[in-house]
Amino acid sequence: AGQLSCQYLADTLSGVGEVAIINGWTALSSTRNRVDGCRETLKKYSGIKLVSYSHNGSGSYSGGVESMTYLLLEYPNIDAVFAINDVSALGAEEAVRQSGNNKVIIASVDGSPLFLERLKSKDSQLVATAAQFPRAIAQKAVTLALQKLIKITSSHTTELIPTELVTKQNVNLFSNWGKQNER
């Protein structure tokens, strides 16, 4: 998911610019995976400078506001931010708006209804989110649990549910934690 969102940022910046990551609880594998995926993607671009990935936004709105405020002070030429979830991205966007900076673009992960609504706004600096699909995640979890229960499988498996990039161009295809045709 981090790869997908950060690839979009890199493409939007045409491979040139200053990018920061608003991190989260690094004890969580999902946070580490998102940040690692983003960092690996950005490394492919010699014109992109990752200026920070140490600000912990705690996955919260207020943490996004606080982290972004510090980032804007530390890196006044910042072009883009990847936040580990939509809630912290929404907070980051609020900090950017309050600062009067209208050039910073923000991407994240989740595909939350609040993020999608804000993404539709013409003045939004949110540009993309890697949408997760909770129904598909729940269905897979139940299937794997049942398989283990009836001994179809006894091994521990990790199965990743693919994410999809939501942008201003395709946001109307998504709502309520899924695609329009999945409701």
Salt bridges, closest charged atoms under 4 A:
GLU40 OE2 - LYS43 NZ 3.18
GLU74 OE2 - HIS55 NE2 2.77
ASP79 OD1 - LYS103 NZ 2.89
GLU93 OE1 - ARG97 NH1 3.47
GLU93 OE1 - ARG118 NE 2.88
GLU94 OE1 - ARG97 NH2 2.37
ASP110 OD1 - ARG34 NH2 3.79
GLU117 OE2 - LYS120 NZ 3.14
ASP123 OD1 - ARG118 NH1 3.18
GLU159 OE1 - LYS140 NZ 3.28
GLU164 OE1 - LYS179 NZ 2.93
